[in-house]
Amino acid sequence: MTETAGFTDWLQALAAVSSAFAAGAALWVAWKGPRSAAVLSEELRVAGQQREDSRKAKLSLFYTLMEERGSLGSRASMSALNRAEAVFMDSDAFRRELRSLNDLAHMPHSPERGPRMNAQFLSVVHAIASDIGFEGSFTDADFARIFASGAP
């Protein structure tokens, strides 16, 4: 009987230690859990807000360039292209097309330079449209169509 009593005592001691450990773990989770959930929730909210802010900036630039596509050299167009480099810094396609436009802009003046710049500008706008999810929504004709006031 003493062997059984000794084993039972050890089993009870082990159960008591396990119970104390489980209570401590439950206390730690109850203390840490809500804080961790709040931190995660805030991180997700901030990330969502940053994505929304980025999308709004991209849409704003897209709309400005669409409005100014008939006057590539306008102040608004140049300002938008300069801002776009920062806003679309994660778009390799946009940066490649913008680099090509910039290269054309620094070429010597020639009769074909203007049409080539206009075509490249439309490629820049295409890259932006693709980046913001408008790919396939606009055709080349849509981008090339320009409405102007004061038509004869």
N, C-alpha and C positions, 0 to 999 in steps of 0.2 A: 503494500500500500504506500509505502514511503516513496517508491519510485513513481507511482502514479500521481501522488500528491506533489512531488517535485516537478513533474512534467506539467501538471495543471497550473502550478504557480508560475512556471516560466511562460506558459501559454497565456495566462492572465496578464502577466507583465508585458508581454509582447502586444497583446490586444490594447492595453492601456497606452503604451508608447505609440502604437499605430493610430489610436483614437486622438491622442494629443497632437500628433503630426497632422492628421486630417483636419482637425479643428484649426490649427495654425495656418494650414494651406487655405482653408475656407476664409479665414480672417484676412489673409493677404490678398486673395482674389476679390473679396468684398471691398477692400480698401483701394486696391490698385485698378480693378476692372472698370469702374465708372470713369476714372481719370483717363485711362488708356482709350476708352471709347470716345470721350470728349476730344482728346488730342487727335485721334484718327478722323473724327467727324470734322474738325476744324481744318485738318490738312486736306481732306477731300473737298471741302467748301472752297478753300483758297485755290486749289488746283482747278476746280470748275470755273471759278471767277476769272482766273488767268486765261483759261481757254476761251471764255466768252469775250473778254477784253481783246484778246488777240484776234478773234474772228471779227469783232466790230471794227477794229483798226484796219484789217484786211479788206472788209467790205467797203469801208469809207474810201480807201485808196482806189479800189476797183471802180467805184462810182465816180470818183473825181477823174480818173483816167478815161472812163467812158465818156464823160461830159466834155473832156478836153481833147478827145482823139482827133478832132478837126483842126486843132491848133497846137501841134506838138511843141512849139517853142514858147507857149504861153507861160507866164509866171506860175500859174496854178499847176500846170502840167509838170514843169520842172521841179516844183516843190514836192509834188506827189511822188515823182520818180526818186527824188533824193530821200524822202521818208520811207519809200517802199523798200529800199535796200536794207533798212533796219527791221522793218516789219516782216519782210519775207526772207530774213537771213537763213532760215532753215529750209528754204526751197532751192534745191540745186538747179532745177529747170529755170526758175525765174532768174536766178543770179547769172546763169549762162546767157539767157536772152538779153538781160540788161547789159551785160558786158559787151555783147555784140552790138547793141544799140549805141553804147558809149564809144566803141571803136569806130563806128560809122560817123558819129558826131564829130570825131576828131580827124576825119579824113579831109583832104583838100576838097574844096567845092568843085562839083562837076554836075553835068546835067542828070546823071543817073543817081546821084547821092540822095536827093529828095525822095524819089519814089522808093529807093531801098530803105531809107530811114523810116518812111511811113509803114512799109511792110514789116520792118523789124519791130517798130513800135507795136503793131498789131500782134506780133509774136510774143512780146512782153505781156500784153493784155491777155492773150491766150494762156500763157503760163500762170498768170494770176488767177484767171477763171478756173483753171484746172486745180490749182492749189486750194481754192475755197469751195470746191465741189460743184462748180458750174460746167465742168467738162461735158461737152456734147450738147449743152443748152444753147450755145451760140454758134452760128456758122461764120465762115469768113465774111460772107456778105453782110451778116448782122454787124460784125465789128467794123466793116468798111463803110456801112451806111452812116452818113453824117447829116444831121438836120441843122440847118443854119437859118437865121432870120434874115430878112431883107433880100430874099431871092427875087429876081426880076419878074 
